[in-house]
Amino acid sequence: MPNFQVLATVRMTPQGAALTPEQKKELQDIAQRIVAPGKGILAADESVGSMAKRLAQIGLLFSADDRIDNCIGGVIFFHETLYQKADDGTPFINMIKDRGIVVGIKVDKGLVPIAGTNGETTSQGLDGLAERCAQYKKDGADFAKWRCVLKISDTTPSHLAITDNANVLARYANICQQNGIVPIVEPEILPDGDHDLKRCQYVTQKVLAAVYKAMADYHVYLEGTLLKPNMVTPGHSCPMKYTPEQIAMATVTALRRTVPPAVAGVTFLSGGQSEEEASVNLNAINNCHLGKPWALTFSFGRALQASALSTWRGQKENASNATEEFIKRAKVNSLASQGKYTGSGDCTGATGHSLYATHYAY
């Protein structure tokens, strides 16, 4: 008879540097400040043309009075805008932090193709990320954003693309937290295509399930993270129209099936919806009768700025009116994030104009 040895039980504990209780508390406090009741995120990391226009736009939006302070919890910058100054010499980062708003930074370096797939992509920028995060933290940024993109078609998203992007997002989140930065995890499913609401819900669930499996594998502290997903909507070319209530039910159901309650908040991207459409759908999501253990708010770029930019048109004399438009949209979305927006029903002008762009990239 061969001799059998009893195998020692392997303790499943994280190896290497774990977050201290103090680090965890800091991350959780930052995340909760960003998504405090009535607050969301201005995504100022989307290109609006030339650098000069972008810089002027940031100055325009944050010359707004203190009415936005109860609406905007965080602002996401590009690397270059993080270090720029307003006309009076005040660094943008100081303009934001002095108002009690948390400063964030986009840290991915764009999309690259995954060879052997049907045009699918992953995001690059992990090399050197730890060093960049350490510097951004020192320079005043307290959260970051990383965008991955998936597309719905007959053959996509593939298992490879889902898994690769989930692992990239989890590695990014782990690196951010080691450097005191709250990661916003953004697995965006594009609205391109003619798929219906059910198909988008199915794919969203599949993607989010993979993301949170990877987050567990990489020991990401969920209480110190935010999720930036798409709302569950039909494809832009889908012939069937759905009500805000149907979109809300599909969105909240997808989240309930995949996103752990420990996650600090969900900050939806607008995904090419018009300003009004994004606000109405966000409001319906917050009024959905299903249980919702997370803050459900906004991280809008175009859907917070379209009316303001349309009014401004780069002309100094229009700045005051443009600022009022921005404040108006910020207040609308603040109400929507609390389920208190009654909706203007105004789908004319800039507020009702679709912001959809095929294969949107920035």
VEXVOLUM-481978 format. One record per residue (C-alpha): x, y, z. Coordinates in steps of 0.001 Angstrom, whole numbers, plus 524288, in hexadecimal, padded with zeros to 5 digits. Layout:
REM residues N
XYZ...
//
This chain:
REM residues 362
800008000080000805C380D317FC50807408173E806E77FE3D822EC805898018E82FD380B847F7548395F8101C7F8228459A807D47F8E88525080F497ED5A85B5180D7F7F0E6867148054C7EC998739E80BA67E5FE87C3E8019F7EB298895B8060C7F03E894497FD6B7FEE5894477FBF1807398A06A7FB4F803888AE177FF807F59C8AECB8046E7EE6F8BB74806FD7EF0C8C01A8150B7E28B8C3C081C4E7E68F8D20B81AD27E82F8D09D80C197DAF88C9FE80AFA7D4538D4A5812D47DA538DF4280A587D5E68D8907FDCD7C8328D65E802F77C6FF8E469807B67CB3D8E9C07FA6B7C1AB8E10D7F3137B6748E4EE7FBEB7B97B8F3657FA7B7B8968F2387EBB67AB328EBA87EC0E7A5658F2A77F7D0796998F46E7F67B793768FD3C7EAF37A1598FD277E5B37A75F8F7507D9887B3248F8F07D0B57B65C902527C5C57BE678FAB07BBEC7C6DB905867B6747CFFA8FBA07B0327C8B88FB177A3437CE89902A57980D7C6CF90E7D7937E7D003912147889D7DC9D9199978A517E40191A91797077E12292918797AD7D28F9266E796FE7D36E91BF17A14E7DAC5924C57AAB37D14E92FE37A8987C6179268B7AAD87CB5B9222D7B8097CCF19303E7BC447BF34933367B78C7B8E8928167BF1A7C00F92ADF7CBB67BE31939617CB9A7B05D9352E7CF317ABB5939A77DC817A9CE930E47E84B79CF092B847E3207A4779202B7DD307AB4C91C9C7E9D979FDA914287EE3D79EE690DB87E0D47ACCC90A3E7DCDB7B4B29013C7E5A57C00F8FECF7DC7E7C64C903477CFD07CE5A8FAAE7C6C07D9A7901727BFD07E3028FE0B7B4E37F1628FDCC7B8C97F3FA90ABD7B2027E85A912067B7C97EBDD90D9A7C57E7F7BC916887C4ED7F1C7922317BDD37ED9692F317C37F7E2029383A7C1D67E386945AC7BBA57E63494BA97C8FF7F142942117CB8A7E9CD9392D7D4E17ECFC92AC67D2817E0DC9235A7CE417E3429193A7D8BA7E27A923CB7E32F7D5FA929497DD647CFBA91C007DF147D545917DA7EC3A7D255925007F28E7C3F1922417F0067C47C9152A7F6E77C3C490DC47EA057CC82901D17E8557D64D902067DD207D7C68F62E7D4507E0898F2867C8F47DEE98EA117BCDE7EA2B8E05A7BD277E7ED8D6B47B2147EF5E8D9627A57A7E4D88D5D879BD17DFF78C9EC794A37E8198C00378D387E3238B48E7850E7E3148A6A478A0F7E90C89EB477F0A7E0C6893BF779B37D3C1899AE77DB77C8FB8A02F776097CDE88ADFF7784B7CDAF8ACFA787117D6838B51A78FD37DD0B8B5F779CF47E2CA8C1DD7A3D97F1388C4CC7A5887F86C8CC5D7B00E7FBA68C2BF7BAF380A4C8C4647B8DD80F098CEF27C20A801748D0CB7C7DF8060C8CF5C7D5F380FF08DA4C7D449806038E3077CD7E7FBE68E09D7D81A805B68E3E67E2B9808B88F0C87DBEC7FA628F40D7D9757F75B8F1947E7C88026F8FAA07EBC87FD35904F47E2607EF70904AE7E80A7E7A48FA667E09A7E0058F0E47E9227D9228E8687DF1B7DB9D8E31C7D1897D41D8DDDF7C5E77D7448D3037BC5B7CE678D0397B0B57CD148C3307A9F17C3E08C19179E697BBCD8B60D799B87B22B8B53778E937A6048AD0B78C797A4BF8A5CF77F7B7A1DD8980077AC87AFB98940277E567B37889D9B7890B7B6D889F7F793C17BEFF89330793847C31688BC179FB27D1198901679D167CD8E89E8779C777C51089DCD7A89D7CF88896B67B0757DACA89F247ABBA7D3D88ABEE7AEA17CF2B8A71B7BBED7DD0B8A3897BFD67E27A8B07F7BAFA7D85A8B8037C2E97DB4E8AFFA7CF1A7EA038B1CF7CDD57E80E8C06C7CC097DF408C10F7D8027E9138B99F7E04B7F4368C2B97DC4E7EC198CEF37DEF97E86C8CA9B7EC9A7F6728C78A7F02E7F9228D5E87ED837ED9D8DBA57F4F07E5628DE327E8DA7D7368D9CC7E77A7D56B8D2AD7DA867C9838D4E57D2167C7A08C8687CA6E7C1758CAF77BD0A7BDC28BF367B4A87B5EB8C67F7AA477AD158BEB37A1537AAEF8C74E7957D79D108CA49790C27A1048C777782A67982B8BD9577BF9789FA8B97977B07789718B054786CC77DB38B10878FD377D168B3E779E6477D758A58E7A24C78A018A33879AB3790A58AF067A0E878C928AA7D7AE737921989CDC7ABEC79F258A2157A7087A0098AC317B1F779E168A1967BC197A847898E47B5B57B2488A3EC7B5497AFE88A8B87C32A7B06A89AE87C89A7BDCC899207C2637C2768A6527C7777BEF28A33C7D58E7C4B4895907D4AE7D17B89BF37D0707D0618A6537DB0E7CF7289B7D7E52D7DB168946A7DF3A7E3498A0CD7E0277DF318A3BD7EE357D8FA8B0C87EACE7D2B28B7787F67D7C4F78B9817F1377C0BA8C38F7FB547CB528CC527F5B37C6DA8CB407E7897BC848D0E57DE867B6778CA757D2987B3DF8D2417C62B7AB418C9B47BD9A7A22E8CBF87B24D793BA8CC957B53278CF08C0BD7AF48787108C6597A2DD783AE8C0FE7957278D328C2EE78A3E78C8C8D017783B0786E28C9CF7775F77D088C13577E7876F7A8C368778A0768A88C0DA78592767368CBFF78F3E767668C9EF79DE3762708D2337A92376B6C8D7C37B39A7650C8CE4B7BD1A7689B8C2937B48E776958C77E7B34C7772B8C9857C205772268BBDF7C4FE77BF88B59C7BBA87872E8BDDA7C103784768BB9E7CF62782128AD107CD2078F348ABC67C638796228B2C47D15478F498AACD7DBE67939789E347D56D7A1E88A1C77D42C7A6AD8AD517DC617A9DC8AAA27EAB77A2E98B3637F4957B05A8B7327F9F27B3108BFC17EE007B2358CDFA7F2687AA758D3167E6E67A6528D1D37D8C17A8DF8DDD77D05A7A2688DBA27C32C7A82B8E0457B66679E698E6927AD237A21E8DE767A13C79DF98E822796D37907B8EAA579C7C78B6B8F87779BB278CAB900AC7A7F277E468FF527AB1D77DAB8F0D17A7EE7894E8EDD07B0CF783408F5957BBF2775BB8EF6C7BA8577B638E1BA7BA107840F8E4577C5EF778198E92B7CD42770718DCF77C98D77BBB8D4577CE0A77B638DACB7DB6B76C9A8D9077DC1576D0F8CAAB7D8537662A8C2BE7E2E0770FA8B87C7E3AC77AB68B9477EEDB7869C8C1987EBB1791D78C09E7F59179AA78CA587EE7F79A368D8D97EB93795668D9C77DD6E799DA8E6707D7587A0538EC5E7CB587ADB68EDB77C5457A9D78F5897B95A7B2468FC917AF7E7AA67900687A3A379D6F8FEFE7AAE87A19F909907B49B7A84B912BE7AB127A11A9127B79E0A797B291DA47A0F17A262925CF7A72C7AB90923F479B9A7A09992686791DF79D979334A798D87ABCC9373379A957B0DA9347378CB47BE4493954790F17B99194767792627BD2494EBA79EC77B06D9567379EAD7A8C8949AA79FA57B023944AA7AB837A62C948DC7B5B879AB5942887AEAB7A2BC936567AC277A60C9354D7BA87797959361E7BDD2794EA92AE57B46B79F4C922AB7BB0F799D1925A37C89078C3A9220E7C3C4790A3914AA7BEDA7988B912397CB3978C8A915027D3A3783D890C7A7CAFE78D0F900F07CC5478E8A903397DADD77FCF901D47DC0A77FC18F5F37D30678A0C8EF347DB65780568F0307E6A4774628EC4D7DEAF76ED88FA0D7E02176F368FF0F7D21F761C6901057CC6A7670F902EA7BE9B7651590ED07B6357604B906BD7AAC77681F910157A26F76E8C9084D7979B771089142A78F1B77DD591B6578DA878A7E916A37937E7844D90F5679EEB77CF690620795E37877F904AB78B9178D3B8F70478A9D79B9B8F6AF78E5079DC78E95B7883F7AA088E748780227AD808DA64779927B93C8D36677FAD7BAA58DEBD7892E7C8AA8E14478D3A7CF8E8EC327948C
//
